[in-house]
Amino acid sequence: MIRKRIACLAGALGGVLAAGAAHAAQPRPWETGFQPAATPIMSQIEWFERYTLWFIVPITLLVVVLLAWCMFRFRASRNPVPSQTAHNSAIEIIWTVGPVIVLLFIAVPSFQLLTAQYNPPEKPTMTIKATGNQWNWDYEYESAKPLKFNSAILLDQKTRVADGKQNLAEYPRLLTVDHELVVPVNTTIRVLVTGADVIHSFAVPAFGIKADAVPGRINETWFKAEKPGMYYGQCSELCGKDHAFMPIAVRVVTKDQFNTWYKAAQADLDGANKALMAVVDGKNNVAAAKSAQKVVVAAN
């Protein structure tokens, strides 16, 4: 009985600590759905998926039932002399009008979603240029005091430790970078995407965005992150031998934290990043510890 209680307490405590640390949206083992939505557009995409399933599932079941019924009812042993019927007006009208109605019900919200993806509801207050290289990203904040830096994958364990990113729950393998793209929460961000060498693709699943980075051409997308945290994506266009090692990391922080980081990053990018990590990760650890303490008290 005591062992069982200890095991349950340890499991609950571990879950709380993991939840406190797992403020990042990233791929999960055996994941079959979307990552948690962090923007209004991604929320609409999730709704549209659930909406279309109400058409896809019944249609699939209907087709399976009709196929099974036809194979059973009209098999050669039971129907040695097949029917010579060539036309049936009622059936032909149904299978023409029915799909048209279904497509209309799908097309209207689909076009609305597509329009929303290209037209932000408000004027963007920040513009960032993302340039894809083989195999890293250049980010440039376009403002009165521009800021530009490179973001590349972190593979070396020593560098991870030096940067304070050894926690794989927050900084996962093959997705962690040396310099994250930092943006303020609840701010409409315009992203200008281009490529420096070959075609890349800037994609962040939790934001519901994906824009091809084509050399000599600028594509535009936008997002408005509603939840602070770390969000990961990857280049989603085959771009050479290290295509799988070209992650995207976006850190969403409060506006005050962003302003402080931006001013400091003008002079010392690495120092600004470490100071921001100390503030953000410290708050998350305190919140996780408080939650864990509540679990322990409740268990006692």
C-alpha positions as CSV (number, residue, x, y, z in Angstrom):
1,M,0.0,0.0,0.0
2,I,2.8,2.4,0.9
3,R,4.8,1.5,-2.2
4,K,1.7,2.1,-4.3
5,R,1.2,5.5,-2.8
6,I,4.8,6.4,-3.3
7,A,4.7,5.3,-6.9
8,C,1.5,7.3,-7.5
9,L,3.1,10.4,-5.8
10,A,6.2,10.1,-7.9
11,G,4.3,9.8,-11.1
12,A,2.1,12.8,-10.3
13,L,5.2,14.8,-9.2
14,G,7.0,13.9,-12.4
15,G,4.0,14.8,-14.5
16,V,3.7,18.2,-12.9
17,L,7.4,18.9,-13.3
18,A,7.3,17.8,-16.9
19,A,4.3,20.0,-17.5
20,G,6.0,22.9,-15.9
21,A,9.0,22.4,-18.2
22,A,7.2,21.4,-21.3
23,H,6.1,24.9,-22.3
24,A,7.5,24.3,-25.8
25,A,5.4,23.1,-28.7
26,Q,7.3,20.4,-30.4
27,P,6.8,16.9,-31.9
28,R,5.9,14.2,-29.5
29,P,6.5,10.4,-29.8
30,W,3.6,8.6,-31.6
31,E,1.8,11.9,-32.2
32,T,-1.2,11.6,-34.5
33,G,-2.7,15.1,-34.2
34,F,-1.5,18.7,-34.5
35,Q,0.7,20.4,-32.0
36,P,-1.2,22.7,-29.6
37,A,-2.4,25.8,-31.4
38,A,-0.5,29.0,-30.4
39,T,-2.1,31.4,-33.0
40,P,-5.7,32.2,-34.2
41,I,-4.9,30.8,-37.6
42,M,-3.8,27.4,-36.2
43,S,-7.0,27.3,-34.1
44,Q,-9.0,27.8,-37.3
45,I,-7.0,25.0,-39.0
46,E,-7.8,22.7,-36.1
47,W,-11.5,23.5,-36.4
48,F,-11.5,23.0,-40.1
49,E,-9.9,19.5,-39.7
50,R,-12.6,18.5,-37.2
51,Y,-15.3,20.0,-39.5
52,T,-14.1,18.1,-42.6
53,L,-14.0,14.8,-40.6
54,W,-17.8,15.0,-40.3
55,F,-17.9,14.6,-44.1
56,I,-14.9,12.3,-44.6
57,V,-15.9,9.6,-42.0
58,P,-19.5,9.1,-43.2
59,I,-18.5,9.1,-46.8
60,T,-15.8,6.5,-46.2
61,L,-18.1,4.3,-44.2
62,L,-20.8,4.6,-46.9
63,V,-18.3,3.6,-49.7
64,V,-17.1,0.6,-47.6
65,V,-20.7,-0.6,-46.9
66,L,-21.7,-0.2,-50.6
67,L,-18.6,-2.1,-51.7
68,A,-19.2,-4.9,-49.2
69,W,-22.9,-5.1,-50.2
70,C,-22.1,-5.2,-53.9
71,M,-19.5,-8.0,-53.4
72,F,-22.0,-10.0,-51.4
73,R,-25.2,-9.3,-53.3
74,F,-23.9,-9.5,-56.8
75,R,-21.3,-12.3,-56.6
76,A,-21.3,-14.8,-59.4
77,S,-22.8,-17.7,-57.3
78,R,-25.8,-15.7,-56.3
79,N,-26.2,-13.7,-59.5
80,P,-25.2,-16.0,-62.4
81,V,-27.1,-13.8,-64.9
82,P,-26.0,-10.2,-64.4
83,S,-28.4,-7.3,-64.9
84,Q,-28.2,-5.4,-68.2
85,T,-29.3,-2.1,-66.6
86,A,-27.3,0.7,-68.1
87,H,-28.9,3.8,-66.6
88,N,-30.8,4.9,-63.5
89,S,-31.8,8.6,-63.5
90,A,-32.4,8.8,-59.8
91,I,-29.1,7.4,-58.8
92,E,-27.2,9.5,-61.4
93,I,-28.8,12.7,-60.0
94,I,-28.0,11.7,-56.4
95,W,-24.3,10.9,-57.1
96,T,-24.0,14.2,-59.0
97,V,-25.8,16.6,-56.8
98,G,-24.7,15.0,-53.5
99,P,-20.9,15.6,-54.0
100,V,-21.6,19.1,-55.3
101,I,-23.4,20.0,-52.1
102,V,-20.6,18.4,-50.0
103,L,-17.9,20.3,-51.9
104,L,-19.8,23.6,-51.4
105,F,-20.0,23.0,-47.6
106,I,-16.2,22.3,-47.6
107,A,-15.2,25.1,-50.0
108,V,-16.8,28.0,-48.2
109,P,-14.9,27.7,-44.9
110,S,-11.8,26.5,-46.8
111,F,-11.7,29.8,-48.8
112,Q,-12.4,31.8,-45.7
113,L,-9.4,30.1,-43.9
114,L,-7.2,30.6,-47.0
115,T,-8.1,34.3,-47.1
116,A,-7.3,34.7,-43.4
117,Q,-3.9,33.0,-43.8
118,Y,-2.9,35.7,-46.3
119,N,-4.7,38.7,-44.8
120,P,-3.9,39.6,-41.1
121,P,-6.9,41.2,-39.3
122,E,-4.7,44.2,-38.3
123,K,-1.6,45.9,-39.6
124,P,1.5,44.0,-38.5
125,T,3.6,46.0,-35.9
126,M,6.8,44.1,-36.6
127,T,8.5,42.8,-39.7
128,I,11.1,40.0,-39.7
129,K,13.0,38.7,-42.7
130,A,13.9,35.0,-42.7
131,T,16.5,33.9,-45.2
132,G,17.1,30.2,-45.7
133,N,20.7,29.0,-46.2
134,Q,22.2,25.6,-46.5
135,W,21.6,24.7,-43.6
136,N,20.6,27.5,-41.2
137,W,18.5,30.6,-41.1
138,D,19.3,34.3,-41.1
139,Y,16.9,36.5,-39.2
140,E,16.7,40.3,-39.6
141,Y,14.4,42.6,-37.6
142,E,13.4,45.5,-39.8
143,S,13.1,48.5,-37.6
144,A,14.8,51.9,-36.9
145,K,17.5,49.9,-35.1
146,P,17.8,46.7,-37.2
147,L,19.1,43.5,-35.7
148,K,20.4,40.6,-37.8
149,F,21.8,37.2,-36.7
150,N,22.2,33.6,-37.8
151,S,20.4,30.6,-36.2
152,A,21.9,27.2,-36.6
153,I,21.3,23.8,-35.0
154,L,23.1,22.8,-31.8
155,L,24.6,19.3,-32.0
156,D,27.6,19.5,-29.7
157,Q,26.8,18.5,-26.1
158,K,29.5,20.9,-24.7
159,T,27.9,23.8,-26.5
160,R,24.5,22.8,-25.2
161,V,25.9,22.9,-21.6
162,A,27.7,26.2,-22.2
163,D,24.5,27.7,-23.5
164,G,22.4,26.2,-20.7
165,K,20.3,24.1,-23.0
166,Q,21.0,20.6,-21.8
167,N,17.4,20.0,-20.7
168,L,16.0,17.9,-23.6
169,A,12.4,18.6,-22.5
170,E,12.7,22.3,-23.2
171,Y,15.5,22.1,-25.8
172,P,14.9,18.9,-27.8
173,R,17.5,17.0,-29.8
174,L,17.7,18.1,-33.5
175,L,15.4,21.1,-32.9
176,T,17.5,23.3,-30.5
177,V,19.4,26.2,-32.1
178,D,22.1,28.6,-30.9
179,H,20.0,31.7,-31.4
180,E,16.2,31.6,-31.2
181,L,14.0,34.0,-33.1
182,V,12.5,36.1,-30.2
183,V,9.1,37.8,-30.6
184,P,6.6,39.4,-28.3
185,V,3.3,37.8,-27.4
186,N,0.0,39.1,-28.8
187,T,1.8,40.9,-31.5
188,T,1.0,40.6,-35.2
189,I,4.3,39.7,-36.9
190,R,5.0,39.8,-40.7
191,V,7.6,37.4,-41.9
192,L,9.3,37.9,-45.2
193,V,10.7,34.6,-46.4
194,T,13.4,34.1,-49.0
195,G,16.3,31.8,-49.9
196,A,20.0,32.5,-50.4
197,D,21.0,29.4,-52.4
198,V,18.3,26.7,-53.0
199,I,14.6,26.5,-52.1
200,H,13.8,26.1,-48.4
201,S,10.6,26.4,-46.5
202,F,9.9,28.2,-43.3
203,A,7.3,26.2,-41.3
204,V,6.2,26.4,-37.6
205,P,3.3,23.9,-37.0
206,A,2.0,25.5,-33.8
207,F,1.6,28.8,-35.7
208,G,0.0,27.2,-38.7
209,I,2.4,28.8,-41.1
210,K,4.5,27.5,-44.0
211,A,6.1,29.6,-46.6
212,D,8.6,28.6,-49.3
213,A,12.0,30.4,-49.2
214,V,12.8,30.8,-52.9
215,P,16.0,32.5,-54.0
216,G,15.3,35.8,-55.8
217,R,11.8,36.0,-54.5
218,I,10.1,37.1,-51.3
219,N,7.1,35.3,-49.9
220,E,5.1,36.7,-47.0
221,T,3.3,35.1,-44.1
222,W,2.2,36.3,-40.6
223,F,1.4,35.0,-37.2
224,K,0.2,36.3,-33.8
225,A,1.4,34.1,-31.0
226,E,-1.1,34.1,-28.1
227,K,0.9,32.0,-25.6
228,P,4.4,32.6,-24.3
229,G,6.8,29.7,-24.8
230,M,9.2,28.0,-27.1
231,Y,7.9,26.8,-30.5
232,Y,9.8,24.6,-33.0
233,G,9.6,24.1,-36.7
234,Q,11.8,22.8,-39.5
235,C,12.7,23.5,-43.1
236,S,10.0,21.7,-45.0
237,E,11.5,21.6,-48.4
238,L,14.2,19.2,-49.5
239,C,17.3,21.4,-49.7
240,G,20.3,19.1,-49.6
241,K,22.2,16.6,-47.5
242,D,21.6,18.5,-44.2
243,H,17.9,19.2,-44.8
244,A,17.0,17.3,-41.6
245,F,19.3,19.5,-39.5
246,M,17.8,22.9,-40.3
247,P,15.4,23.6,-37.3
248,I,13.4,26.8,-36.5
249,A,13.1,27.9,-32.9
250,V,10.8,30.8,-31.9
251,R,10.8,32.1,-28.4
252,V,7.6,34.0,-27.5
253,V,8.0,36.3,-24.5
254,T,6.1,39.2,-22.9
255,K,6.5,42.7,-24.5
256,D,8.6,44.0,-21.7
257,Q,10.9,41.0,-21.9
258,F,11.2,41.4,-25.7
259,N,12.0,45.1,-25.4
260,T,14.7,44.5,-22.8
261,W,16.2,41.6,-24.9
262,Y,16.1,43.7,-28.1
263,K,18.1,46.6,-26.6
264,A,20.6,44.2,-25.1
265,A,21.0,42.1,-28.3
266,Q,22.1,45.2,-30.2
267,A,25.4,45.1,-28.3
268,D,25.7,41.4,-27.1
269,L,23.4,38.8,-28.7
270,D,24.7,35.8,-26.7
271,G,24.5,37.8,-23.4
272,A,21.0,39.0,-24.2
273,N,19.9,35.4,-24.9
274,K,21.3,34.0,-21.7
275,A,19.8,36.8,-19.7
276,L,16.4,36.2,-21.3
277,M,16.7,32.4,-20.7
278,A,17.5,33.0,-17.0
279,V,14.4,35.1,-16.6
280,V,12.0,32.9,-18.6
281,D,13.3,29.5,-17.5
282,G,13.6,30.7,-13.9
283,K,9.9,31.6,-13.8
284,N,8.9,28.3,-15.3
285,N,11.0,26.4,-12.7
286,V,9.5,28.4,-9.9
287,A,6.0,27.7,-11.2
288,A,6.8,24.0,-11.6
289,A,8.2,23.8,-8.1
290,K,5.0,25.4,-6.6
291,S,2.8,23.0,-8.5
292,A,4.9,20.1,-7.3
293,Q,4.6,21.3,-3.8
294,K,0.8,21.4,-4.0
295,V,0.9,17.8,-5.3
296,V,3.0,16.7,-2.3
297,V,0.7,18.5,0.2
298,A,-2.4,17.0,-1.4
299,A,-0.9,13.5,-1.3
300,N,0.0,13.9,2.4
